[in-house]
Amino acid sequence: MTSSLPAGSRISGPRLAAFLGSWRRPDGRGAAVDLAAALRVLFLDGRLPVGTRLPAERELAEALGVSRTMITSAMDALREAGMVASRRGAGSWITVPGKEPDRTGWSLHPPSEIIDMAHASPFAPPELAAAVDRARLRLPELLNSHGYQSFGLPEPRELIARRYTERGLPTTPDQVMITNGSQHALTLALRLHVGPGQRVLVDNPTYPTAVDGIRAAHALPVAVALDPDGWDLDSVEATLRQAAPRLAYFVVDFQNPTGLRMSAPDRERLAHALRRSRTLTLVDETLVELDLEGDPLDGPPPLSAFAEDWVIAAGSASKAYWGGLRMGWLRAPAELVHRLGESRPSMDLGSPVFEQLVLAELLAEGDDVLAPRRREFARRRELLVDLLAQHCPEWTVKRPSGGLNLWCDLGKPLSTQLAMAVGRHGVQAVPGSRFAAHGGLEQWMRLPYTLPDDQLTEAVLRIGAAWRGLADPAPPGHGIA
C-alpha cells in the first residue's frame, strides 16, 4: 500500500517498509544515508505529511531487516536536517525543515537550485494577469450578494456547457457544477456514493492523489493493470463483474502518468460495460485540452456521450491554465448534479467567487490562450525526448500525443534508487511506485516537460549523471520509441 497518510496519523513499521519500496542499492546493501534519502523522497512527494508519527526504531529495524544502529543513524540525519523531531516518551514525527543548511550529504545544491521534476504542472500563461484585471473590474457587481454559490456562477457554467456541446456532448448549465479542482469533484462523488469498505475501480498506474482520496474515504481501490498500448477491457469487464465496485475512476484522455488515450470504440465498449454493471464512473478530464497533435474538438467523444447516466466528467484549470487558480468543474445529469450540490455544504459552501470570474475570463478566450500553450508543450516534449535519448539512452520512452509528461521505462527496477540519487544532484523527482495502487512499478519514472528549456536541460544532465552513478544500470538497446 503506497498511498499518502492523513496528517497526524501513525505509520507502522511494516507499512513504512512497504512505502519505502526498493530503497536498497542494487547489490542488496544499504547504508544509513540511503535510508535517510529514501525517507526524504516520501516526505517530498507527500506520502509522509507533516505530523506523521514514525514507528519506534526497533520496530522499523525489524520491518526492514536491518540493524537498529542503521535506523538510529538515518533518524539522526533526518533530525539534523530538520525533517524529523523527537521527544523522549513521545517518539518521533515528521516536521517542517528549518532554515539551517542541509548537512546530511544527500543534496549537493541549496533549495533555490533544486529543479522540480515531481510536479507535472505548468507555470501560468501570460494571459492570466490580464484575466485577473478584468475579473477585478467585474467583482463589484457581485458584492451586494451573500457570495455563496453551491453550484457556481452562471457564466463559467454556461461556458463549460458550451465546450462539452462542441465536443459532441450536448450539455446545459444545470448539468455543470463549479468545484475547487477535479480532486474536489472526486471527493464529492465518493462522499455521496461510496461507503466505508466499498470498492472503487482504478487503473494501475494511475493519478496517486485520486488513490489517496479513495483511501481517505475509507474505500478500497481495486486496480486493473494498463497494457503498454492501452486499456485491458477484458480485465476491466471481469473486475466489474467479480468485484462489483461502487465507483470507477478513469483518465481516458492522456492518462496520468502513461499519456495513453482511449479510442472511441474502446470508450463505447467501456461505457456498455459500465451501463451493464450499473457502475457510476468519474472520468478525470483535466488533460483533455492538451492534445499536442491535433484540435481537441477532433478527438474521441467524451465517455459521457456513450453512458451519460453513469458518468461524472471532472475537469480542471490546473493543467491547461494554472494550478494556483484551484478551479475545476464536474458535468453530470442534472438530477445527479443537484444531489451532489445538496451534499456539498457538509464540505464547503461553494467555490471562491473571484476565482470563478477569472476562470470565466480564461474560458471565454478559448484557443487564444490554449493553442499557444499546446504548441509550447509539444516543443518541450520533443526537447525532453531528445535530451533523454542523449543522456539516458538505455531508457524506453514513448511520445504521448498529449498531456504534460513522459512515462519512462528504466529497463530495471531502480526508480526509488534513482529518485534518491537525483535528489543528491539537486532534482526532485517521484518514483514510479507513487503511481501504483498497491506498490510496484519500480521500473518506471514520470518526468514532466512543463519547465523552461534551460531547467529541462539542466535537469536531464543531472538525472543522467545520477543514472550513470547507480550500480549495475540497465543494459543498452532500449532507446526512444
Secondary structure, DSSP 4 states (H G I P E B T S, - for coil): --PPPPTT-B--HHHHHHHH-S-S-TTS---HHHHHHHHHHHHHTTSS-TTPBPPPHHHHHHHHTS-HHHHHHHHHHHHHTTSEEEETTTEEEE----SSPP-SSS-SS-GGG-EE-S---PPPPTHHHHHHHHHHHHGGGGTTS----SS--HHHHHHHHHHHHHTT----GGGEEEESSHHHHHHHHHHHH--TT-EEEEEES--HHHHHHHHHTT-EEEEEEPBTTB--HHHHHHHHHHH--SEEEE--SS-TTT-----HHHHHHHHHHHHHHT-EEEEE-TTTT-BSSS-GGGSPPPGGGTSGGGEEEEEESTTTT-GGG--EEEE--HHHHHHHHHHGGGT-S---HHHHHHHHHHHHHTHHHHHHHHHHHHHHHHHHHHHHHHH-TTSEE---SBSSEEEEE-SSS-HHHHHHHHHHTTEE--BGGGG-SSS--TTEEEEE--S-HHHHHHHHHHHHHHHHHSSSPPPS---B-
